[in-house]
Amino acid sequence: MIKNPTNQSGDTLKPMSSYLSPQVREIQPSGIRRFFDLAAGSKDIISLGVGEPDFKTPWHVREACVYSLERGFTGYTSNAGMPELREAIADYLHTRFAVDYDPANQIIATVGGSEAIDLALRALIAPGDEILIPEPCYISYSPITAIGGGIPVGIETFGENQFKLTAEGLEAKITPRSKVLILCYPSNPTGAIMSREDWEPIAKVVEKHDLIVISDEIYAELTYGSNHVSFASLPGMMDRTILVSGFSKAFAMTGWRMGYACGHPDLIAAMLKIHQYTVMCAPSMGQVAALEALTNGLEEKDRMVDSYNQRRRLIVKGLREAGLECHEPQGAFYAFPSIRHTGLTSDEFAQRLLREYKVAAVPGSVFGLGGEGYLRCSYATSVAQLNEALERIGTFVTQLQNERA
C-alpha cells in the first residue's frame, strides 16, 4: 500500500485525491477499459470489442510517411495543419458529401477526431450549459462535457426505431439551458444511420431552439446500401454545425491520431486558440500520411468497406441463428444484439461470455441510456474469428436457455 506523502516537517499531506478537480474526480473510468482489464492476460480470447479496423494502414500511406521522415520533415506545421492537407479535406468533403468549406479558415487538422470533439465542446460550453446527447453513444461525449463545465443530457433512442434520433425525442429534452446537440451517425455502438428524411425534422428543431450541432461523422464512409448524409449539408445547417471526422476508421489509421473539424470561421477560430495552447499542431508525419490517404487511398478504403459489408451480413445472420434478436446495422462496424430474453444484465452476459467461452464483447450499458440489455460486437475482425465467436455465443445462449428451463 502506498502511504500518504509527507512534507519536509514530516506532517502527512491530505489524500492526493482531494487535490483533484471535482469534475475529474466524479468521472467514472471508461466502462470499456474496465471490462477489457478483465480479459488482460487471458489466452485464446476472441475479441469483438475493440473499435478498430483489423486492416493495416495501406503500404503507400506508410511509405509516404517514411519518405517524409527521410527528408527531415519533422518540425511543426501551421497550427491549423498543412495547407495542402486542408485543401484535400475540403475537396474530399465537397466531392463525397456535398459540403463546402474554405480550407483557409474553416478547417483545422486535429489529433484524432477525439481532440476535435474536445475542442468544439470547450470552445462552446459556458458553465451550466446543457449538451444534448442521443444515446446509446460513444462513451466520451458525457465525460468531456462534464470536464468542460457543461451538463450532459441523454436522449434515449430505441431498437424498435433502429436507434434513430427523432424530433419528438429531441424536443422532449430541450430546456432554456440547452445549447449544443452532439450527433454521431453512423452510430457507435448501434450501427444506426440517418437518412435525409430522418434529418429534416431534426434540423427544424435545431433551428427552432437555436442550437449548435457537433456532428461526429468518423464512420461516414462505412455505410452499406445507402450513402452517408452529412447533417451540415441540410439547408441552413452548415453554419450551425461543427463537422468532426478523421482517418482512423475508414482508412485504418487509428494509431496515427489524425482528425479534423470544419465549421463557421468564428467557431473554428475559437477552437484553434485552444489547439494552439494545448497541442500546437497535429503530428507532421501524420498529416503527410493523411494527405496521401485522401489523395491516393480511396480505392483501398472501398475494398475495406466491401469486406466489412461481408462480415456485417455474416455476424447479423449468426447472431440471429444463435437466438439473439439483432437489428440490421447500416453503418460503422458494430452489431448491437439484444440479450434481454436471457435474463442477464448486459454486464453479466458479457462477463460470463468472456469467462466461460472466451469471447470479449462490450456490455451495452456502458454506452448510456437504452444500452442496457444489449451487447456491442465489433465485426472488424477476420471471418474465421467471427465464425468461431458466433459458434461460442450460440453455445452460451443455449446453455442459458437450459439453465432457465
C-alpha positions as CSV (number, residue, x, y, z in Angstrom):
1,M,0.0,0.0,0.0
2,I,1.3,3.5,-0.9
3,K,1.3,5.7,2.2
4,N,0.2,9.3,2.1
5,P,3.2,11.6,1.3
6,T,4.7,13.8,4.0
7,N,6.1,17.4,3.8
8,Q,9.5,18.5,5.0
9,S,8.2,18.7,8.5
10,G,7.0,15.2,8.5
11,D,3.4,16.0,8.5
12,T,1.1,13.8,6.5
13,L,-0.4,15.5,3.5
14,K,-4.1,15.3,2.6
15,P,-5.0,12.4,0.3
16,M,-3.9,13.1,-3.2
17,S,-7.5,12.7,-4.5
18,S,-8.5,15.8,-2.5
19,Y,-6.3,17.9,-4.8
20,L,-8.1,16.8,-8.0
21,S,-10.7,18.8,-9.9
22,P,-14.2,17.8,-8.7
23,Q,-15.3,17.2,-12.3
24,V,-12.4,14.8,-12.9
25,R,-12.9,13.1,-9.5
26,E,-16.5,12.4,-10.2
27,I,-16.0,10.9,-13.7
28,Q,-16.0,7.1,-13.8
29,P,-13.2,5.2,-15.6
30,S,-14.1,4.0,-19.1
31,G,-16.6,1.1,-18.9
32,I,-14.9,-0.4,-22.0
33,R,-11.5,-0.3,-20.5
34,R,-12.7,-1.6,-17.1
35,F,-14.3,-4.5,-18.9
36,F,-11.2,-5.3,-21.0
37,D,-9.0,-5.3,-18.0
38,L,-10.8,-8.5,-17.1
39,A,-9.6,-10.0,-20.3
40,A,-6.0,-8.9,-19.9
41,G,-3.6,-11.9,-19.9
42,S,-6.2,-14.4,-20.8
43,K,-5.4,-16.8,-23.6
44,D,-7.5,-17.8,-26.6
45,I,-9.7,-14.8,-26.3
46,I,-11.6,-13.8,-29.5
47,S,-12.2,-10.1,-29.3
48,L,-15.3,-8.5,-30.7
49,G,-14.8,-5.5,-28.5
50,V,-12.2,-3.2,-30.0
51,G,-13.5,-0.4,-32.3
52,E,-10.5,-0.6,-34.6
53,P,-10.0,-1.9,-38.1
54,D,-8.1,-5.2,-38.4
55,F,-6.5,-3.9,-41.6
56,K,-3.1,-2.4,-41.6
57,T,-2.7,1.2,-42.9
58,P,-2.1,0.8,-46.7
59,W,1.5,0.5,-47.6
60,H,1.7,3.6,-49.8
61,V,0.4,5.7,-46.9
62,R,3.1,4.3,-44.6
63,E,5.6,4.8,-47.3
64,A,4.7,8.5,-47.8
65,C,5.3,9.0,-44.1
66,V,8.6,7.2,-44.1
67,Y,9.8,9.2,-47.1
68,S,8.8,12.5,-45.3
69,L,10.9,11.4,-42.3
70,E,13.8,10.6,-44.5
71,R,13.6,14.1,-46.0
72,G,13.7,15.5,-42.5
73,F,10.1,16.7,-42.4
74,T,9.8,16.5,-38.6
75,G,9.0,20.1,-37.5
76,Y,5.8,21.9,-36.6
77,T,3.3,22.7,-39.2
78,S,0.8,25.6,-39.2
79,N,-1.4,25.4,-36.1
80,A,-4.4,24.6,-38.3
81,G,-2.5,22.0,-40.3
82,M,-0.7,21.8,-43.6
83,P,-2.4,23.9,-46.2
84,E,-2.4,21.1,-48.8
85,L,-4.0,18.7,-46.3
86,R,-6.8,21.2,-45.5
87,E,-7.3,21.7,-49.2
88,A,-7.5,17.9,-49.8
89,I,-10.1,17.7,-46.9
90,A,-12.2,20.4,-48.5
91,D,-12.1,18.7,-51.9
92,Y,-13.0,15.4,-50.3
93,L,-15.9,16.7,-48.4
94,H,-17.3,18.5,-51.4
95,T,-17.0,15.5,-53.6
96,R,-18.2,12.9,-51.2
97,F,-20.8,14.7,-49.0
98,A,-21.8,17.9,-50.8
99,V,-20.5,20.3,-48.1
100,D,-18.2,23.2,-48.9
101,Y,-15.6,24.6,-46.6
102,D,-12.9,27.2,-47.1
103,P,-9.6,25.4,-46.2
104,A,-8.0,28.7,-45.2
105,N,-10.3,29.5,-42.2
106,Q,-12.9,26.7,-41.9
107,I,-10.9,23.6,-41.4
108,I,-8.4,22.5,-38.6
109,A,-6.4,19.3,-38.5
110,T,-6.6,17.8,-35.1
111,V,-5.0,15.0,-33.0
112,G,-7.8,12.5,-33.9
113,G,-11.5,13.1,-34.0
114,S,-11.4,13.0,-30.2
115,E,-9.4,16.2,-29.9
116,A,-11.8,17.9,-32.4
117,I,-14.8,17.0,-30.2
118,D,-13.0,18.2,-27.1
119,L,-12.0,21.5,-28.8
120,A,-15.6,22.0,-30.0
121,L,-17.1,21.5,-26.6
122,R,-14.5,23.6,-24.7
123,A,-15.0,26.4,-27.3
124,L,-18.8,26.4,-26.8
125,I,-19.6,25.5,-23.2
126,A,-20.3,28.1,-20.6
127,P,-20.8,26.8,-17.0
128,G,-24.3,25.2,-16.7
129,D,-24.9,24.8,-20.5
130,E,-26.8,21.7,-21.3
131,I,-25.4,19.4,-24.0
132,L,-27.9,17.1,-25.7
133,I,-26.5,13.6,-26.4
134,P,-28.5,10.9,-28.2
135,E,-27.8,7.5,-26.5
136,P,-26.5,4.8,-26.7
137,C,-23.4,6.6,-27.9
138,Y,-19.7,6.8,-28.0
139,I,-18.6,6.8,-24.3
140,S,-16.5,10.0,-24.4
141,Y,-19.2,12.6,-25.0
142,S,-20.6,12.9,-21.5
143,P,-17.2,12.9,-19.6
144,I,-15.8,15.5,-22.0
145,T,-18.9,17.7,-21.5
146,A,-18.6,17.4,-17.7
147,I,-14.9,18.3,-17.7
148,G,-15.7,21.4,-19.7
149,G,-18.3,22.5,-17.1
150,G,-21.4,21.5,-19.1
151,I,-24.3,19.3,-18.2
152,P,-24.7,16.2,-20.3
153,V,-28.4,15.4,-21.1
154,G,-29.0,12.0,-22.6
155,I,-31.7,11.4,-25.2
156,E,-32.7,7.7,-25.3
157,T,-33.1,6.1,-28.7
158,F,-34.7,2.7,-29.2
159,G,-34.0,-0.5,-31.0
160,E,-37.6,-0.6,-32.2
161,N,-36.8,2.5,-34.3
162,Q,-33.3,1.3,-35.3
163,F,-31.8,3.6,-32.7
164,K,-32.6,6.7,-34.8
165,L,-32.9,10.1,-33.1
166,T,-36.4,11.6,-33.5
167,A,-37.6,15.2,-33.4
168,E,-40.0,14.2,-30.6
169,G,-37.3,12.7,-28.5
170,L,-35.1,15.7,-29.0
171,E,-37.8,18.2,-28.3
172,A,-38.7,16.5,-25.1
173,K,-35.2,17.1,-23.6
174,I,-34.8,20.7,-24.6
175,T,-34.8,23.4,-21.9
176,P,-33.8,27.1,-21.9
177,R,-30.3,26.0,-21.0
178,S,-29.9,23.7,-24.0
179,K,-27.0,24.8,-26.2
180,V,-25.4,22.0,-28.2
181,L,-26.6,18.8,-29.8
182,I,-24.0,16.1,-30.4
183,L,-24.7,13.7,-33.2
184,C,-22.9,10.5,-34.2
185,Y,-24.3,8.8,-37.2
186,P,-23.4,6.2,-38.4
187,S,-23.5,5.3,-34.8
188,N,-21.1,3.7,-32.4
189,P,-22.3,1.4,-30.9
190,T,-25.6,0.6,-32.7
191,G,-24.6,0.9,-36.4
192,A,-27.7,3.1,-37.0
193,I,-27.7,5.7,-39.8
194,M,-29.9,8.7,-40.5
195,S,-31.3,9.5,-44.0
196,R,-32.1,12.9,-45.3
197,E,-35.7,12.3,-44.4
198,D,-34.7,11.4,-40.9
199,W,-32.5,14.6,-40.6
200,E,-35.0,17.1,-41.9
201,P,-37.3,17.2,-38.8
202,I,-34.2,17.3,-36.6
203,A,-32.9,20.3,-38.4
204,K,-36.2,22.1,-37.8
205,V,-35.9,21.6,-34.1
206,V,-32.3,22.7,-34.1
207,E,-33.2,25.9,-35.9
208,K,-36.3,26.5,-33.7
209,H,-34.3,26.3,-30.5
210,D,-31.1,28.0,-31.8
211,L,-28.8,25.0,-31.1
212,I,-25.3,24.4,-32.3
213,V,-24.5,20.9,-33.5
214,I,-21.4,18.9,-33.2
215,S,-21.7,16.2,-35.9
216,D,-19.2,13.3,-35.3
217,E,-19.0,11.7,-38.8
218,I,-16.0,9.5,-38.2
219,Y,-17.9,6.5,-39.7
220,A,-19.2,8.4,-42.7
221,E,-17.5,6.1,-45.2
222,L,-18.7,3.0,-43.5
223,T,-22.3,2.7,-44.8
224,Y,-24.0,-0.2,-46.5
225,G,-26.7,0.2,-49.1
226,S,-27.0,4.0,-48.9
227,N,-24.7,6.9,-48.9
228,H,-24.0,8.9,-45.8
229,V,-25.9,12.2,-45.5
230,S,-23.9,14.9,-43.6
231,F,-26.0,17.0,-41.2
232,A,-24.2,20.1,-42.4
233,S,-25.5,19.5,-46.0
234,L,-29.1,20.3,-44.9
235,P,-30.4,23.8,-45.7
236,G,-29.4,26.3,-43.1
237,M,-27.3,23.8,-41.0
238,M,-23.8,24.4,-42.3
239,D,-23.2,27.5,-40.1
240,R,-24.8,25.8,-37.1
241,T,-22.7,22.6,-37.4
242,I,-19.2,21.7,-36.5
243,L,-18.4,18.6,-38.6
244,V,-15.9,16.3,-37.0
245,S,-14.2,13.4,-38.8
246,G,-10.9,11.7,-39.3
247,F,-8.9,8.9,-40.7
248,S,-8.9,6.2,-38.0
249,K,-11.9,4.1,-39.2
250,A,-12.3,4.3,-42.9
251,F,-8.5,4.5,-43.7
252,A,-7.3,2.1,-41.0
253,M,-5.2,4.8,-39.3
254,T,-6.2,4.6,-35.6
255,G,-2.7,5.0,-34.2
256,W,-1.8,7.9,-36.4
257,R,-4.2,10.1,-34.4
258,M,-5.4,12.3,-37.3
259,G,-8.7,14.0,-37.4
260,Y,-10.2,17.3,-38.4
261,A,-13.0,19.7,-37.7
262,C,-14.9,22.0,-40.1
263,G,-17.3,24.8,-39.4
264,H,-18.1,28.5,-39.3
265,P,-14.9,30.6,-39.3
266,D,-15.7,32.1,-35.8
267,L,-16.2,28.6,-34.3
268,I,-13.0,27.2,-35.9
269,A,-11.0,30.3,-34.8
270,A,-12.1,29.7,-31.2
271,M,-11.2,26.0,-31.4
272,L,-7.8,26.9,-33.0
273,K,-7.0,29.2,-30.0
274,I,-7.3,26.2,-27.6
275,H,-5.5,23.9,-30.0
276,Q,-2.6,26.4,-30.2
277,Y,-2.1,26.4,-26.5
278,T,-2.5,22.7,-25.9
279,V,-1.0,20.6,-28.7
280,M,0.4,23.3,-31.1
281,C,-0.4,21.2,-34.2
282,A,-1.3,17.7,-35.3
283,P,1.8,15.4,-35.9
284,S,3.5,16.5,-39.1
285,M,4.2,12.9,-40.2
286,G,0.6,12.0,-39.5
287,Q,-0.6,14.9,-41.7
288,V,1.6,13.7,-44.6
289,A,0.1,10.2,-44.2
290,A,-3.5,11.7,-44.1
291,L,-2.8,13.7,-47.3
292,E,-1.6,10.5,-49.1
293,A,-4.7,8.6,-47.9
294,L,-7.1,11.2,-49.2
295,T,-5.1,11.7,-52.5
296,N,-4.4,8.0,-53.4
297,G,-6.2,5.8,-50.8
298,L,-9.9,5.8,-51.7
299,E,-9.7,2.5,-53.6
300,E,-8.2,0.7,-50.6
301,K,-10.9,2.3,-48.5
302,D,-13.6,0.9,-50.8
303,R,-12.1,-2.6,-50.6
304,M,-12.1,-2.4,-46.8
305,V,-15.7,-1.3,-46.8
306,D,-16.7,-4.2,-49.0
307,S,-15.0,-6.6,-46.6
308,Y,-16.9,-5.1,-43.6
309,N,-20.1,-5.4,-45.5
310,Q,-19.5,-9.2,-46.0
311,R,-18.7,-9.5,-42.3
312,R,-21.8,-7.4,-41.3
313,R,-24.1,-9.9,-43.1
314,L,-22.3,-12.8,-41.5
315,I,-22.5,-11.5,-37.9
316,V,-26.1,-10.5,-38.1
317,K,-27.1,-13.8,-39.6
318,G,-25.0,-15.7,-37.0
319,L,-26.3,-13.7,-34.0
320,R,-29.9,-14.3,-35.1
321,E,-29.2,-18.0,-35.6
322,A,-27.7,-18.1,-32.1
323,G,-31.0,-16.9,-30.7
324,L,-30.3,-13.2,-30.2
325,E,-32.5,-10.5,-31.7
326,C,-30.4,-8.1,-33.8
327,H,-31.5,-5.2,-35.9
328,E,-29.5,-4.8,-39.1
329,P,-26.8,-2.2,-38.7
330,Q,-26.5,0.1,-41.7
331,G,-23.2,1.8,-40.8
332,A,-20.0,1.6,-38.8
333,F,-18.7,-1.9,-38.0
334,Y,-20.7,-2.9,-34.9
335,A,-23.7,-5.2,-34.3
336,F,-25.8,-4.5,-31.3
337,P,-27.8,-7.6,-30.4
338,S,-30.4,-7.7,-27.6
339,I,-29.7,-10.1,-24.8
340,R,-32.8,-9.2,-22.7
341,H,-34.5,-12.5,-23.1
342,T,-31.6,-14.3,-21.4
343,G,-32.5,-12.8,-18.0
344,L,-28.9,-11.5,-17.6
345,T,-27.8,-7.9,-17.5
346,S,-25.5,-6.7,-20.2
347,D,-22.6,-6.8,-17.8
348,E,-23.4,-10.2,-16.5
349,F,-23.8,-11.6,-20.0
350,A,-20.5,-10.1,-21.2
351,Q,-18.6,-11.2,-18.2
352,R,-19.9,-14.8,-18.4
353,L,-19.3,-14.9,-22.2
354,L,-15.7,-13.9,-21.6
355,R,-15.1,-16.1,-18.6
356,E,-16.8,-19.2,-19.8
357,Y,-16.4,-19.0,-23.6
358,K,-13.5,-16.6,-24.1
359,V,-15.3,-14.1,-26.3
360,A,-14.9,-10.5,-25.5
361,A,-17.7,-8.1,-26.3
362,V,-18.8,-4.8,-24.7
363,P,-21.9,-4.5,-22.4
364,G,-24.4,-2.1,-23.9
365,S,-24.9,-0.5,-20.5
366,V,-21.6,1.4,-20.8
367,F,-23.0,3.4,-23.8
368,G,-25.7,5.2,-21.8
369,L,-29.4,5.4,-22.0
370,G,-31.0,2.5,-23.9
371,G,-27.8,0.4,-23.9
372,E,-28.8,-2.0,-21.1
373,G,-30.0,-5.3,-22.5
374,Y,-27.7,-5.1,-25.5
375,L,-24.1,-6.1,-26.4
376,R,-21.7,-4.4,-28.7
377,C,-20.0,-6.8,-31.1
378,S,-17.4,-5.4,-33.5
379,Y,-17.1,-7.2,-36.8
380,A,-13.8,-5.6,-37.7
381,T,-12.0,-8.9,-37.3
382,S,-11.4,-11.9,-39.6
383,V,-14.2,-14.1,-40.9
384,A,-12.6,-17.1,-39.3
385,Q,-12.6,-15.4,-35.9
386,L,-16.2,-14.2,-36.4
387,N,-17.4,-17.7,-37.2
388,E,-15.7,-19.2,-34.1
389,A,-17.1,-16.4,-31.9
390,L,-20.6,-16.9,-33.2
391,E,-20.4,-20.6,-32.6
392,R,-19.3,-19.9,-29.0
393,I,-22.1,-17.3,-28.5
394,G,-24.6,-19.8,-29.8
395,T,-23.5,-22.5,-27.4
396,F,-23.6,-20.0,-24.5
397,V,-27.1,-18.8,-25.3
398,T,-28.3,-22.5,-25.5
399,Q,-26.7,-23.1,-22.1
400,L,-28.6,-20.1,-20.7
401,Q,-31.8,-21.4,-22.1
402,N,-31.2,-24.8,-20.4
403,E,-30.4,-23.0,-17.1
404,R,-33.7,-21.3,-17.2
405,A,-35.7,-24.3,-18.2
